[in-house]
Amino acid sequence: MCENERSFIAALVHIMQVSLRSSGPRHADVRTAGILALVRQTFLDKGFDGASMQDLARAAGMSVGNFYRYFPSKAAIIQALIEHDGDVVQRDFAAILTSDQPMATLRQVIQTRLTNADDSDDLALWTEVEAASRHSPEIAQSAQRMEMDVLGNFLSVFSADTGLSLAEVRLRYSNTASFLLVMIKAASCLSCASPIDHQAVRAMILRSINHALDEVRP
């Protein structure tokens, strides 16, 4: 897997591992989440390179000086966006790992995300994340760490479903976990402007994912 693939997959799917907050959000956390929601559209409209800190502060309804108190750089905002969205997906993984049928639940979650991909602005945002990771070593490094967490979550699902130890699952199915990430990336890279049948291509990708999961056995 090439470096760009690793960084994009990790950023996209930090979707897949951030520590779940066990207590209610603090005031500062709520305020930060509100700011992220406001600046999100500005990143989508202008891209990470095109959006200035002034643009982002204006979107948040704040002075530039006050905005810098929360986020000292655009890189810090990107990392916060990744973590914020990752919490949502971590809840998916928590549900998968505690379900009676972890593998079946994983299949359903993946199918739902791929089927509804065209209805979400998240893919455009993660495309911007991938571009930013090419120019920012700190974002790329963070993304690579996230990828390892995502792979660990997949392997935990395999272990919970098969009853095999994590060590044995890692030995047998590390490539399968990596394949899932590559396929999710492929589905996310389909541009709405491209002259192809997105749903048909995503259905093919989903069949490939399910075929790979069929091979995960005790």
N, C-alpha and C positions, 0 to 999 in steps of 0.2 A: 504494500500500500504506500503510495507516495506521500510526501510531507503535506501537500495541500489537501489531499483527501483526509489525512489524519486530523488536521486542524479543523477542517470544515465539519467532518462527522462529529468531532468532539463538541464543537460549538453548537451545531444543530441539535444535537441530542444531549446536551447537558440537560436536555430533555430527559436526561435519564439518571442523573445522580447528583443531588444536592442534599445535605443533611436536612431532614424534615424538622421544621420548627415545632417543638412540643408544647410550648406555652403560647398565650395570646401575644400578638405583636405589640411591641413597644411603640410609643408615640413617634419616635424617630423613624422606626421601620415603616409605619403607616405613611408618614410624610414622604419618605423616600419612594415608596411604592406609588404614591400619587404623582410624584414628579416623573417617574419612569413612564407611567401611563400617558402623561401629557406630551413627553418628548418623543415617544415611540413613532407617532405619525410623521413628525419632522424628519426623523431618520429615514422613514419609508419614502417620503416625498423628495428629499434632497440627497440621500445617501450619507454614509458616515463621513466621507471626504467633503461633501458639499455643505453639510450642516455645520455652521459655526457655533461656538459656545454662546454667542449673542443670540443666534436663532433659537437655540435650545432653551436659553434663559427666558426668552420672550414667550416661547410655547408653554413654559411652566408658570408664566405670570410672575416672574421674579426678576430682580435686578441681577446683573452679571456677577456682582460681588457676592450677593447672597447665594447665587447658584453655585459658585465655586466652593462655598462652605460645605455643600453636599457632595459635589463631584469636582475634584481638582483637574480632571482631564476628560476628554472623550473616551479614552481607553477605560477609565474608571466607570463611565456610564455603560459602556459595552459589557464589561464584566458584571455589573449590577443587573443589566437586562438578562444576561444569560442565567444568573443565579435565580432571579425572580421567576423566569419562565420554567426553570428547572424544578422549582418547588411543585409546580402543577404536575409535571410528569413523574416526579418522585412519589406523589400520591398514587399515581397509576401503578407504579412498581410495588408500592406497599400493598395495594389491593391484590395485585397479581400473586405476590409471594404468600399472602395469607388465604388465598382462595383454595377451594377443594381441588381444583384442576388448574394448576399454575400455567401449564402449557396452553391449554385451551383458552384461558383468559388472555395470555400474551398474544395469541393469534388474533383474538377479537380486537384487542387494543390496536395492534398494528393495522388490521383491516380498516378499522374506523378512521384512523389517522390518514391512511393513504386514500381512502374513498373521499374524505372531506377536504383533501389538500387544496383543491382549487378555491374553496370557500374561505380560506384563511390568508391573512396578510403575513403570517409568521414566516412562510417560506421566503418571501421577499426580504424579510428582515434578516433571516439566517444567511441568505446570499450575501448581504452586506457584512455580516459578521465574518464570513469566510474571507471576503476581500480585505477586511481590516486586519485579520490575523496574518496576512501575507506581509504587512508592513509594520506590525507591532510585535516584537519578540515576547513581550509580556502577555499579550493576548494569545499568541500562538502557544506559549508554554502552558498557560492556564487551560487552553483548549485541549492540549495533549493529555494533561492530567485528567481532565474530564472524560476523555475517551476511555482511559483505563477504568474509570469508575463505571462507565456505561457497559463495557465488556464484562466487568465484574457482576453487574446486575443481571445481565443475560445468563451468565454462568450460574448465578444463584437460582434463577428460575429453572434452569436445566437440572440442577441438583435437587431442588424441591420436588420437581416432577418425577424424576427417575429414581430418587433415593440413593443415588451415588454420592460419594463424598465430593467436596469441592475440588480436591486434588485430582481425583479421577476424572471428573468432568472437565477440568482444565486441560488435562492430558488428551482427552478424547475430542473435545468440542470447542477449543479455542478458535479454530478456523471457522467454525460454524457461526460463532458469535461475531467474528469480524465480517463474515459474509452478510449477516443481517444488517450491520451498519452500512456496508457498501450499497446494499440494495435500497435502504432507506434514503441514502444520499442520492442515488440515481433517481428515485421517485421525486425527491424534492427539487431536483435540478430541471425538471420539465417546466419550461417557460410557457406562460399563458399566451405569449405571442407566437410561439412556434407552431407551424402548420401540421400538427400531428393530433391523433386522437388520444388525449391524455388518459382518459379512463381506460381505454383498451391497453395502453402501454402499462399503466399502473396495475391492471389486472394481471398482466404477464409477470410483472415484478412480484406481485403477491403470490402467484402460483410458484415462482421460484423460491420465495421465502418459505412457503408452506412445505415445499418438497424438502428443503434443507432441514426444517424442523421435524419432518417425518423420520429423519435419520437419527434423531436424538432419542436413544433407547437405553434402558437399564443394561 
